[in-house]
Every structure is written in structure tokens, then in C-alpha cells.
């Protein structure tokens, strides 16, 4: 999928897929929202607004209140690509989000997913 198409994808179309993924693995949407707020700085109302306004992923990340400074600690492989090796900052942020959702779905401990921080 070309990067431009991913950038223009509405967060509102991605979020329900994330919800399905974590619920299929018996995890809660609260866990999903917790990692998304940890990564982006959005609060629950901000996530709901991003879905309702159908902002694209580029806008979602551009308007993120505060990207977590520990996001650079997110490593691993998504779609066959190491997230730490992605040069495009937006694509890296999108893949960080994908990686966190995968970790929630796999049942990792929240302190591990949030890279050691307890707050979210």
C-alpha cells in the first residue's frame, strides 16, 4: 500500500479494526485507548473527536497533543519492516501505533507496552 494512501486513511476506519483485533483476543477497548493516549497525548474525548471528525492519519498525528517521548523505545517488526528503521516520521508513528495495538492483542503486560511508564 503506497505511503500516501496510508496517510490519507481516516482514523475512523482504522480504530474499529483495532477494536476488533483486541476484542478478538479478549482484551478491552480501555487497554487499546490507554496505549493510544499514551502514544499521542489525546484523551478519550480527543480520540472520540478524531473518529467523529474522520480525520486522516496524517492529521491525527499532526494534531496529537503530545507524542510520548518514550515512543522511540518502540521496536520490532510490523509488516516485515523494523519500526525503528523507518525513515518517514509519519509512517514511523503509524507503525508505532500498529505495534502497540499488536502488543495489547498479544496480552503483553501494560507496563511493558507503555515502555515502563505506569501512567497513561
C-alpha positions as CSV (number, residue, x, y, z in Angstrom):
1,X,0.0,0.0,0.0
2,X,1.6,3.3,-1.0
3,X,2.5,5.6,1.8
4,X,0.2,8.4,0.5
5,X,-2.8,6.2,0.7
6,X,-2.0,5.3,4.3
7,X,-1.5,8.9,5.2
8,X,-5.0,9.8,3.9
9,X,-6.7,6.8,5.6
10,X,-9.3,8.1,8.1
11,X,-8.5,7.3,11.7
12,X,-12.2,6.4,11.9
13,X,-11.7,3.5,9.6
14,X,-8.6,2.2,11.4
15,X,-9.9,2.5,15.0
16,X,-12.7,0.0,14.7
17,X,-10.3,-2.5,13.2
18,X,-8.0,-2.1,16.2
19,X,-11.1,-2.6,18.5
20,X,-12.0,-5.8,16.7
21,X,-8.4,-7.0,17.0
22,X,-8.0,-6.5,20.7
23,X,-11.6,-7.8,21.5
24,X,-10.9,-10.9,19.5
25,X,-8.0,-11.6,21.8
26,X,-10.1,-10.9,24.9
27,X,-8.6,-7.5,25.6
28,X,-10.6,-4.4,26.3
29,X,-11.1,-1.2,24.4
30,X,-9.9,0.5,27.6
31,X,-6.5,-1.1,27.1
32,X,-6.5,0.0,23.5
33,X,-7.4,3.6,24.4
34,X,-4.8,3.6,27.1
35,X,-2.0,2.8,24.7
36,X,-3.3,5.3,22.1
37,X,-3.5,8.1,24.7
38,X,0.0,7.1,26.0
39,X,1.4,7.4,22.5
40,X,-0.3,10.5,21.2
41,X,-1.4,12.5,24.3
42,X,-5.1,12.5,23.2
43,X,-7.6,12.0,26.0
44,X,-10.6,9.8,25.5
45,X,-12.7,12.7,24.3
46,X,-9.9,13.6,21.8
47,X,-9.9,10.1,20.4
48,X,-13.7,10.1,20.1
49,X,-13.5,13.5,18.3
50,X,-10.8,12.2,15.9
51,X,-13.2,9.3,15.0
52,X,-16.2,11.5,14.7
53,X,-14.4,14.1,12.6
54,X,-13.0,11.4,10.4
55,X,-9.5,13.0,10.4
56,X,-6.9,11.2,8.3
57,X,-3.9,9.6,9.9
58,X,-1.6,12.4,8.9
59,X,-3.9,15.0,10.6
60,X,-4.4,12.6,13.6
61,X,-0.7,12.6,14.3
62,X,-0.1,16.3,13.3
63,X,-2.7,17.3,15.8
64,X,-1.6,14.9,18.6
65,X,-1.4,16.9,21.8
66,X,1.9,15.4,22.9
67,X,3.7,12.4,21.3
68,X,5.2,10.4,24.1
69,X,8.9,10.9,24.4
70,X,9.4,7.2,25.0
71,X,7.8,6.3,21.7
72,X,11.3,5.9,20.3
73,X,11.6,2.9,22.6
74,X,9.1,1.0,20.5
75,X,10.9,-1.6,18.4
76,X,10.1,-4.7,16.5
77,X,8.7,-5.8,13.2
78,X,5.4,-4.7,11.6
79,X,4.5,-5.9,8.1
80,X,8.0,-7.2,7.7
81,X,9.7,-3.9,8.5
82,X,11.5,-2.9,11.7
83,X,9.7,0.1,13.1
84,X,13.0,1.7,14.4
85,X,14.4,1.7,10.8
86,X,11.5,3.6,9.2
87,X,12.8,7.0,7.9
88,X,9.5,8.8,7.3
89,X,8.4,10.2,10.7
90,X,4.7,9.9,10.0
91,X,5.0,6.3,8.8
92,X,7.0,5.5,11.8
93,X,4.3,7.0,14.1
94,X,1.7,4.9,12.3
95,X,3.7,1.8,12.7
96,X,4.4,2.5,16.4
97,X,0.6,2.7,16.8
98,X,0.2,-0.7,15.0
99,X,3.0,-2.2,17.1
100,X,1.3,-1.1,20.4
101,X,-2.0,-2.5,19.3
102,X,-0.4,-5.8,18.4
103,X,1.2,-5.9,21.8
104,X,-2.2,-5.3,23.5
105,X,-3.8,-8.0,21.4
106,X,-1.0,-10.4,22.3
107,X,-1.6,-9.8,26.0
108,X,1.7,-8.2,27.0
109,X,1.8,-6.5,30.3
110,X,0.8,-2.9,30.2
111,X,4.0,-1.7,31.9
112,X,5.9,-3.4,29.1
113,X,3.7,-1.9,26.3
114,X,4.0,1.5,27.8
115,X,7.8,1.1,27.9
116,X,8.0,1.1,31.7
117,X,5.7,4.0,32.5
118,X,2.7,3.3,34.7
119,X,0.7,6.4,33.8
120,X,-1.5,6.6,30.7
